[in-house]
Amino acid sequence: MNNIQYLWSPNFNTNGEVRVYTVMGKTNLTDAAWVCPTNAAHRFFKVKVEMP
């Protein structure tokens, strides 16, 4: 998996609390699992936000 850093606006990493944003995708909405996008075939996306 490749890690790519994006600037997010608004920046929710405040007061020293870091959040990790993971972009996940599907080729079709009927696909069973969300995966990290690997190519241009992924058309549907969601962003997972975590606090490590």
Biopython code that builds the backbone (N, CA, C, O; Angstrom):
import numpy as np
from Bio.PDB.StructureBuilder import StructureBuilder

atoms = [
    (1, "MET", "N", (0.845, -1.168, 0.000)),
    (1, "MET", "CA", (0.000, 0.000, 0.000)),
    (1, "MET", "C", (0.894, 1.235, 0.000)),
    (1, "MET", "O", (1.869, 1.311, 0.747)),
    (2, "ASN", "N", (0.551, 2.188, -0.837)),
    (2, "ASN", "CA", (1.293, 3.439, -0.895)),
    (2, "ASN", "C", (0.661, 4.444, 0.050)),
    (2, "ASN", "O", (-0.562, 4.553, 0.133)),
    (3, "ASN", "N", (1.501, 5.173, 0.758)),
    (3, "ASN", "CA", (1.004, 6.233, 1.617)),
    (3, "ASN", "C", (1.213, 7.550, 0.910)),
    (3, "ASN", "O", (2.332, 7.887, 0.525)),
    (4, "ILE", "N", (0.143, 8.292, 0.739)),
    (4, "ILE", "CA", (0.201, 9.595, 0.085)),
    (4, "ILE", "C", (-0.385, 10.605, 1.050)),
    (4, "ILE", "O", (-1.454, 10.380, 1.617)),
    (5, "GLN", "N", (0.299, 11.702, 1.238)),
    (5, "GLN", "CA", (-0.184, 12.717, 2.158)),
    (5, "GLN", "C", (-0.902, 13.819, 1.399)),
    (5, "GLN", "O", (-0.391, 14.344, 0.409)),
    (6, "TYR", "N", (-2.084, 14.159, 1.870)),
    (6, "TYR", "CA", (-2.872, 15.234, 1.284)),
    (6, "TYR", "C", (-3.091, 16.308, 2.336)),
    (6, "TYR", "O", (-3.130, 16.018, 3.532)),
    (7, "LEU", "N", (-3.231, 17.532, 1.892)),
    (7, "LEU", "CA", (-3.622, 18.591, 2.800)),
    (7, "LEU", "C", (-5.133, 18.577, 2.902)),
    (7, "LEU", "O", (-5.821, 18.516, 1.883)),
    (8, "TRP", "N", (-5.659, 18.632, 4.108)),
    (8, "TRP", "CA", (-7.092, 18.544, 4.343)),
    (8, "TRP", "C", (-7.583, 19.864, 4.898)),
    (8, "TRP", "O", (-6.963, 20.422, 5.803)),
    (9, "SER", "N", (-8.667, 20.363, 4.380)),
    (9, "SER", "CA", (-9.213, 21.614, 4.869)),
    (9, "SER", "C", (-10.671, 21.402, 5.226)),
    (9, "SER", "O", (-11.430, 20.956, 4.366)),
    (10, "PRO", "N", (-11.104, 21.690, 6.427)),
    (10, "PRO", "CA", (-10.307, 22.256, 7.506)),
    (10, "PRO", "C", (-9.393, 21.200, 8.126)),
    (10, "PRO", "O", (-9.678, 20.004, 8.076)),
    (11, "ASN", "N", (-8.315, 21.656, 8.698)),
    (11, "ASN", "CA", (-7.344, 20.778, 9.335)),
    (11, "ASN", "C", (-7.838, 20.447, 10.737)),
    (11, "ASN", "O", (-7.882, 21.322, 11.601)),
    (12, "PHE", "N", (-8.210, 19.192, 10.969)),
    (12, "PHE", "CA", (-8.721, 18.776, 12.271)),
    (12, "PHE", "C", (-7.612, 18.347, 13.223)),
    (12, "PHE", "O", (-7.892, 17.973, 14.362)),
    (13, "ASN", "N", (-6.345, 18.393, 12.774)),
    (13, "ASN", "CA", (-5.222, 18.056, 13.641)),
    (13, "ASN", "C", (-4.900, 19.280, 14.496)),
    (13, "ASN", "O", (-3.990, 20.048, 14.183)),
    (14, "THR", "N", (-5.652, 19.448, 15.569)),
    (14, "THR", "CA", (-5.497, 20.629, 16.412)),
    (14, "THR", "C", (-5.099, 20.242, 17.822)),
    (14, "THR", "O", (-5.292, 19.105, 18.252)),
    (15, "ASN", "N", (-4.548, 21.195, 18.524)),
    (15, "ASN", "CA", (-4.156, 20.996, 19.924)),
    (15, "ASN", "C", (-3.274, 19.775, 20.112)),
    (15, "ASN", "O", (-3.344, 19.110, 21.146)),
    (16, "GLY", "N", (-2.439, 19.473, 19.116)),
    (16, "GLY", "CA", (-1.534, 18.332, 19.207)),
    (16, "GLY", "C", (-2.196, 16.989, 18.997)),
    (16, "GLY", "O", (-1.527, 15.959, 19.086)),
    (17, "GLU", "N", (-3.502, 16.963, 18.717)),
    (17, "GLU", "CA", (-4.205, 15.708, 18.464)),
    (17, "GLU", "C", (-4.151, 15.401, 16.973)),
    (17, "GLU", "O", (-4.821, 16.050, 16.170)),
    (18, "VAL", "N", (-3.359, 14.420, 16.618)),
    (18, "VAL", "CA", (-3.162, 14.059, 15.214)),
    (18, "VAL", "C", (-4.230, 13.072, 14.789)),
    (18, "VAL", "O", (-4.583, 12.162, 15.540)),
    (19, "ARG", "N", (-4.735, 13.253, 13.604)),
    (19, "ARG", "CA", (-5.693, 12.315, 13.024)),
    (19, "ARG", "C", (-5.097, 11.723, 11.748)),
    (19, "ARG", "O", (-4.383, 12.405, 11.014)),
    (20, "VAL", "N", (-5.391, 10.470, 11.494)),
    (20, "VAL", "CA", (-4.904, 9.774, 10.310)),
    (20, "VAL", "C", (-6.085, 9.602, 9.361)),
    (20, "VAL", "O", (-7.113, 9.035, 9.733)),
    (21, "TYR", "N", (-5.932, 10.094, 8.134)),
    (21, "TYR", "CA", (-6.978, 10.001, 7.118)),
    (21, "TYR", "C", (-6.590, 8.905, 6.133)),
    (21, "TYR", "O", (-5.492, 8.936, 5.578)),
    (22, "THR", "N", (-7.474, 7.938, 5.910)),
    (22, "THR", "CA", (-7.238, 6.856, 4.962)),
    (22, "THR", "C", (-8.331, 6.899, 3.897)),
    (22, "THR", "O", (-9.517, 6.826, 4.217)),
    (23, "VAL", "N", (-7.931, 7.015, 2.640)),
    (23, "VAL", "CA", (-8.891, 7.004, 1.535)),
    (23, "VAL", "C", (-9.116, 5.554, 1.130)),
    (23, "VAL", "O", (-8.162, 4.815, 0.886)),
    (24, "MET", "N", (-10.383, 5.149, 1.058)),
    (24, "MET", "CA", (-10.728, 3.789, 0.672)),
    (24, "MET", "C", (-11.676, 3.856, -0.514)),
    (24, "MET", "O", (-12.436, 4.815, -0.651)),
    (25, "GLY", "N", (-11.635, 2.842, -1.372)),
    (25, "GLY", "CA", (-12.448, 2.889, -2.581)),
    (25, "GLY", "C", (-13.063, 1.561, -2.954)),
    (25, "GLY", "O", (-12.691, 0.504, -2.443)),
    (26, "LYS", "N", (-14.032, 1.652, -3.876)),
    (26, "LYS", "CA", (-14.676, 0.479, -4.463)),
    (26, "LYS", "C", (-14.829, 0.724, -5.960)),
    (26, "LYS", "O", (-15.018, 1.861, -6.392)),
    (27, "THR", "N", (-14.749, -0.329, -6.739)),
    (27, "THR", "CA", (-15.026, -0.227, -8.159)),
    (27, "THR", "C", (-16.529, -0.122, -8.383)),
    (27, "THR", "O", (-16.989, 0.651, -9.223)),
    (28, "ASN", "N", (-17.290, -0.909, -7.620)),
    (28, "ASN", "CA", (-18.750, -0.907, -7.682)),
    (28, "ASN", "C", (-19.286, -0.822, -6.261)),
    (28, "ASN", "O", (-18.667, -1.347, -5.335)),
    (29, "LEU", "N", (-20.417, -0.175, -6.077)),
    (29, "LEU", "CA", (-20.991, -0.083, -4.733)),
    (29, "LEU", "C", (-21.411, -1.448, -4.199)),
    (29, "LEU", "O", (-21.564, -1.612, -2.989)),
    (30, "THR", "N", (-21.600, -2.421, -5.071)),
    (30, "THR", "CA", (-21.990, -3.760, -4.626)),
    (30, "THR", "C", (-20.788, -4.605, -4.190)),
    (30, "THR", "O", (-20.981, -5.712, -3.687)),
    (31, "ASP", "N", (-19.558, -4.117, -4.368)),
    (31, "ASP", "CA", (-18.378, -4.849, -3.896)),
    (31, "ASP", "C", (-18.479, -5.036, -2.395)),
    (31, "ASP", "O", (-18.989, -4.166, -1.689)),
    (32, "ALA", "N", (-17.998, -6.163, -1.909)),
    (32, "ALA", "CA", (-18.139, -6.489, -0.488)),
    (32, "ALA", "C", (-17.282, -5.607, 0.415)),
    (32, "ALA", "O", (-17.751, -5.178, 1.469)),
    (33, "ALA", "N", (-16.048, -5.329, 0.032)),
    (33, "ALA", "CA", (-15.127, -4.655, 0.945)),
    (33, "ALA", "C", (-14.606, -3.344, 0.367)),
    (33, "ALA", "O", (-14.436, -3.197, -0.843)),
    (34, "TRP", "N", (-14.358, -2.397, 1.272)),
    (34, "TRP", "CA", (-13.658, -1.170, 0.900)),
    (34, "TRP", "C", (-12.159, -1.472, 0.948)),
    (34, "TRP", "O", (-11.681, -2.075, 1.909)),
    (35, "VAL", "N", (-11.426, -1.062, -0.069)),
    (35, "VAL", "CA", (-9.986, -1.304, -0.135)),
    (35, "VAL", "C", (-9.267, 0.001, -0.437)),
    (35, "VAL", "O", (-9.885, 0.973, -0.871)),
    (36, "CYS", "N", (-7.961, 0.021, -0.205)),
    (36, "CYS", "CA", (-7.178, 1.188, -0.599)),
    (36, "CYS", "C", (-7.109, 1.200, -2.121)),
    (36, "CYS", "O", (-6.726, 0.197, -2.724)),
    (37, "PRO", "N", (-7.472, 2.317, -2.757)),
    (37, "PRO", "CA", (-7.500, 2.367, -4.224)),
    (37, "PRO", "C", (-6.138, 2.051, -4.826)),
    (37, "PRO", "O", (-5.111, 2.551, -4.366)),
    (38, "THR", "N", (-6.140, 1.219, -5.856)),
    (38, "THR", "CA", (-4.883, 0.857, -6.508)),
    (38, "THR", "C", (-4.820, 1.315, -7.958)),
    (38, "THR", "O", (-3.749, 1.305, -8.564)),
    (39, "ASN", "N", (-5.968, 1.718, -8.523)),
    (39, "ASN", "CA", (-5.961, 2.148, -9.917)),
    (39, "ASN", "C", (-7.182, 3.021, -10.191)),
    (39, "ASN", "O", (-7.992, 3.268, -9.298)),
    (40, "ALA", "N", (-7.303, 3.475, -11.407)),
    (40, "ALA", "CA", (-8.378, 4.395, -11.783)),
    (40, "ALA", "C", (-9.740, 3.716, -11.872)),
    (40, "ALA", "O", (-10.742, 4.394, -12.103)),
    (41, "ALA", "N", (-9.807, 2.386, -11.696)),
    (41, "ALA", "CA", (-11.085, 1.688, -11.769)),
    (41, "ALA", "C", (-11.974, 1.981, -10.563)),
    (41, "ALA", "O", (-13.185, 1.769, -10.622)),
    (42, "HIS", "N", (-11.380, 2.469, -9.465)),
    (42, "HIS", "CA", (-12.175, 2.776, -8.271)),
    (42, "HIS", "C", (-12.945, 4.065, -8.508)),
    (42, "HIS", "O", (-12.358, 5.099, -8.825)),
    (43, "ARG", "N", (-14.251, 4.001, -8.354)),
    (43, "ARG", "CA", (-15.110, 5.149, -8.637)),
    (43, "ARG", "C", (-15.822, 5.679, -7.399)),
    (43, "ARG", "O", (-16.335, 6.798, -7.406)),
    (44, "PHE", "N", (-15.854, 4.881, -6.339)),
    (44, "PHE", "CA", (-16.561, 5.270, -5.128)),
    (44, "PHE", "C", (-15.552, 5.331, -3.988)),
    (44, "PHE", "O", (-14.746, 4.416, -3.821)),
    (45, "PHE", "N", (-15.596, 6.400, -3.208)),
    (45, "PHE", "CA", (-14.590, 6.607, -2.181)),
    (45, "PHE", "C", (-15.208, 6.991, -0.856)),
    (45, "PHE", "O", (-16.301, 7.557, -0.802)),
    (46, "LYS", "N", (-14.496, 6.678, 0.212)),
    (46, "LYS", "CA", (-14.831, 7.174, 1.542)),
    (46, "LYS", "C", (-13.512, 7.480, 2.243)),
    (46, "LYS", "O", (-12.464, 6.948, 1.877)),
    (47, "VAL", "N", (-13.575, 8.328, 3.236)),
    (47, "VAL", "CA", (-12.382, 8.702, 3.995)),
    (47, "VAL", "C", (-12.576, 8.229, 5.419)),
    (47, "VAL", "O", (-13.548, 8.595, 6.079)),
    (48, "LYS", "N", (-11.652, 7.417, 5.886)),
    (48, "LYS", "CA", (-11.667, 6.905, 7.252)),
    (48, "LYS", "C", (-10.761, 7.800, 8.092)),
    (48, "LYS", "O", (-9.613, 8.040, 7.717)),
    (49, "VAL", "N", (-11.256, 8.295, 9.217)),
    (49, "VAL", "CA", (-10.488, 9.181, 10.085)),
    (49, "VAL", "C", (-10.273, 8.491, 11.408)),
    (49, "VAL", "O", (-11.225, 8.042, 12.046)),
    (50, "GLU", "N", (-8.999, 8.402, 11.829)),
    (50, "GLU", "CA", (-8.658, 7.744, 13.088)),
    (50, "GLU", "C", (-7.734, 8.633, 13.914)),
    (50, "GLU", "O", (-7.013, 9.475, 13.379)),
    (51, "MET", "N", (-7.770, 8.429, 15.204)),
    (51, "MET", "CA", (-6.812, 9.061, 16.109)),
    (51, "MET", "C", (-5.889, 7.968, 16.601)),
    (51, "MET", "O", (-6.323, 7.068, 17.320)),
    (52, "PRO", "N", (-4.614, 8.034, 16.223)),
    (52, "PRO", "CA", (-3.693, 6.945, 16.624)),
    (52, "PRO", "C", (-3.461, 6.903, 18.125)),
    (52, "PRO", "O", (-2.718, 6.051, 18.611)),
]
sb = StructureBuilder()
sb.init_structure("model")
sb.init_model(0)
sb.init_chain("A")
sb.init_seg("    ")
for serial, (resi, resn, name, xyz) in enumerate(atoms, 1):
    if name == "N":
        sb.init_residue(resn, " ", resi, " ")
    sb.init_atom(name, np.array(xyz, "f"), 0.0, 1.0, " ", f" {name:<3s}", serial, name[0])
structure = sb.get_structure()
